[in-house]
Amino acid sequence: MTERPRRAGPPEEQPELLPGLVRSTVKQAQAKARQTRARKAAEAALATEQPVARVLVDVPLAHLDRPFDYAVPQAMAEQAVPGVRVKVRFAGQDVDGYLLERADATDHGGRLAPLRRVVSPEPVLSPAVAGLAADVAERYAGTRSDVLRLAVPPRHATTEKQPSPPEPPTELPEAPGTPAWSGYAAGPAYLAHLADGGSPRAVWSVAPGDDWPALVAAAAAATLRSGRGTLVCVPDGKDVARVDAALTAALGPDRHVTLTADAGPARRYRDFLAVARGTRRVVVGTRAAAFAPVHDLGLVVCWDDGDDLHAEPRAPYPHTREVLLLRAAREDTAVLVGGLSRSVEAEHLVRVGWAHELLAPRDRLRATVTIAVAGASDRMRERDPSGSTARIPSEVHGVVKQALAEGPVLVQTPRAGYALALACERCRTPARCATCAGPLALTSPTTPPACRWCATPATGWRCRECGAGGLRAPVLGEARTAEELGRAFPATRVRTSAAGSVLADVPATPAVVVATPGAEPVAAGGYAAVVLLDTWLLLGRDDLRAAEEALRRWSGAVGLVRPGGRAIAVGDPAHPALQALVRWDQAGFARREATERREARLPPTTRLATVTGEPGAVDDALTLLAPPAHVEVLGPVPTGSAGHEGEERLVLRTPFARGADLSRSLGELQRVRSARKLDAVRVRVDPVSL
């Protein structure tokens, strides 16, 4: 059947279903278009004064580590001040950045892209810290964006909207005098120089038993009286708590802040803003606090600069001491590098005349503490012939027994755990796992030996060399040590302090406290005696700083003794590090170490840098670097470190006076590799360990 064609004609109009809907929609679209045009016109209108913003974009690429110019819209002119966080368009996407400065003109020939927005009107990057970040990046061949991630904490919007606490009154509590600083030859003169607005530089060797946090607080008070701020950097949170309490006692409440990573994002940002806004001018914290934007900074303090916690584990791997020294040079501040021991780097500052020594007189040191080595005298060897081979000789037992009648006793042992290594009882061959050949260990007195690698129990173990089934423990941890001392002194309480269970302090009541290095609690009034066990373990480390580090850790324990107390070590009395401890001559030991390192062309009189990565990447780096004539190239050699199998390391060495040239050349290498998108390598300048 054929369909009948329809007659052509004009189309019928569809009646409007909802009267006024179309007209309303058109009006809304027109209004929105007008608003868009007005917004774009406002964005296009540039600021009439200083319309150029120099922004450091937050990108990790070394060849882009420089400021970029952007236009400042008139709508953002008031908020876009130096130091604020901004959003900019970069490489086709929105990225974060810091506005470094405003300018009247730009060297860029084309049209400048405008700032996308000001993230916050809060200036968080001061000009001094921005300059310090550039110095640190150049010193360590890194990028400013990496340094600023360490310097400026993440933004916490809720905290930022809250007002900072009011600035405390200018008047400080009455100074109680300086009797403690009078125990050092130039101590009172150093404090007087601080109070007069001077910038003295000192390396301070603390006497055992002295309350060093109170002395630091006294220096901060003297600096604050001159109208300037103080920045104190310590290795860990335990030291932060001690200095925090001392500052509160010396300055009064609410006059300082603490900056630590474990404070939480809100509190950390709140305290950071209080410093940035100038309401708090005294800061104590760990390594990131070295970048705190303290107003009118007058004194920087680095306590225990030899502690490896001061070395930043993230690129560009700066050291707290070096950051503070760079900052002191930039802002012309006083410097105080102190500790119970002395690092070779601190000794180098004294040797070249950059800083002066603060030392206690020898007669005061002799009256403060008596330090001995077990079995060092002929009389003790006659009384206890087996004492030279015993882990805890009878002489040590006698010292502990006598001291417990007066107060607590600290026993330092280098290892945590129970029995960390086992060996054949007959032939002394190290005990190994039959499954993976890993070392066997005991975790408690009630569990069988097990492998430290695969945790397989070693029931029925037999020595592969002699067939014996007995085991001995040549290396004991703090748990086993506490167990042995508990049997030796059954009526005495024995406490332990180690990683995972660190005690902050202990009362003055008699007790034996077994602690690992760095975890020693502070005793009220000081310890009556300190015992150092297994000294050979610390000295046996395969590291350039083994002896220096051992002396530092022993000194930290002995420094907790009360005035007139005793300390005894178990080890080789002829070892130079133990001899320096007995004489309390850490400065002399550091001088001898510095002399030996200078003869061997090792730091600190020589600047070292390492380049680590895959073999091909290291070869490319060596080719692109084209080291100057004064740079000596060592390697490359396999690293041999766990987790970096197959990698190689290149060591570059140059005289200290040419160290800046080496850093600049390594920085240029990083920029070239970044621009060419070559495989990454890790560059470390002056690594802590080698």
Protein Blocks (a to p, Z undefined) as FASTA:
>chain_A
ZZdddddddddddddfbghklmmmmmmmmmmmmmmmmmmmmmmpccfbhpbccdddddfb
fklgccddddddfklmmmmcghiacdddeehiacddddfbdcfbdfbfbdcdddfbdfbf
cdfbdfklmmmmmmmmmmnopafklmmmmmpccddfklmmpccdddddfbdcddebjfkl
mmpfklmmmmmmmmnopacdddddddehiafklmmmmmmmmmmmnopacddddfblmlmm
mmmmmmmmmnoghibccddfklojklmmmmmmmmmnopaccdcddfklmmpccehiabdc
dehklbmklpcfbdehiafklmmmmmmmmnopadddddfbdcfklmmmmmnopaccdddd
fklmmmmpccddehkamklmmmmmmlmmpmbdfklmmmmmmmmmnmccddddfbgcjbfc
dcdfklopacddfklopacddfbfkbccddfklopacehiacfklopabdcdfbccfklm
mmmmmmmmmmbccddddehiacfbdcfbdcdddddehiaccdehiafbdcdehklmmmmp
ccfklmmmmmmmmmmmmmmpcehiacdddddfkbmklmmmmnopmklmmmmmmmmmmmno
pafkbccddddddfklmmmmmmmnopafklccedjddekighighiacddddddfklmmm
mmmmmmmmmmmmmmnopacddddehifbZZ
